[in-house]
Amino acid sequence: MAITFSACQKVIDVGLNTAEKRYVIEAVITDQPNSCKVLLTQTRNFDENNVFNGVTGASITISDNSAVPVTLTETSSGVYEAASLKGIPGHTYNLTTVVAGHTFTATSKMPALVPFDSLYISERTFFDKTNKYATLSYKDPAGRGNAYRYIQYVNGIKEKTVFVRDDDLTDGRAIERILFFFTDDEEEEEKKKLKTGDIVTVEMLSIDYPIYKYWYSLSQSSTGENQSATPGNPVNNIQGGALGYFSAHTSQSKTIVVP
């Protein structure tokens, strides 16, 4: 038996190829003060550690429509900010990043603010288990093309689930959005359950449609979880070969204590 089992063992060399490093840009400008920020990093190969160091020495500017570009200041390694730059709904913003001889550009239009009406806790039962979920409500304005992203924090910790929605099927309606979260790991799911006394904060972002496609494709094909599509890079709005996104959006937050 020992001989038989040892004969069945085989070392499989996956033979993963290395890839040329690509720049990753995560850029946002909102209608809130001190919110304009760009994070600049590079990709890493599969066999490297998961530490993404910031890229220094880049020249990054943001312009409002045809206005004179504002140069962001590098405040720490790979972090560039413009504290005085505050976005205006309806305006289009242009991002230009120049680093190591490469130039990357992106454009994003800040949508009109859609009021975040209320945040509350609702209960839903699945497979005889009743859980509590953060739930928000708002009125989608008439006219298709509105899109939203929701970011949930529980006791100050950001929920990793990507929550996005467009108005293709809900144009002009009153919306009740329950922030469901699921995971293949039962232990992890138990940790993420909302409990009495938890402090929940939800940030509601009104985003333009290209950014909606970025977050939607990320949630559908980049997580690698059960029943998701084959993992891959999300659709982005950056020209020149970099990964990431540039989002001009409005931002509103509400906080509630779980009853």
Disulfide bonds with the S-S distance in Angstrom:
none
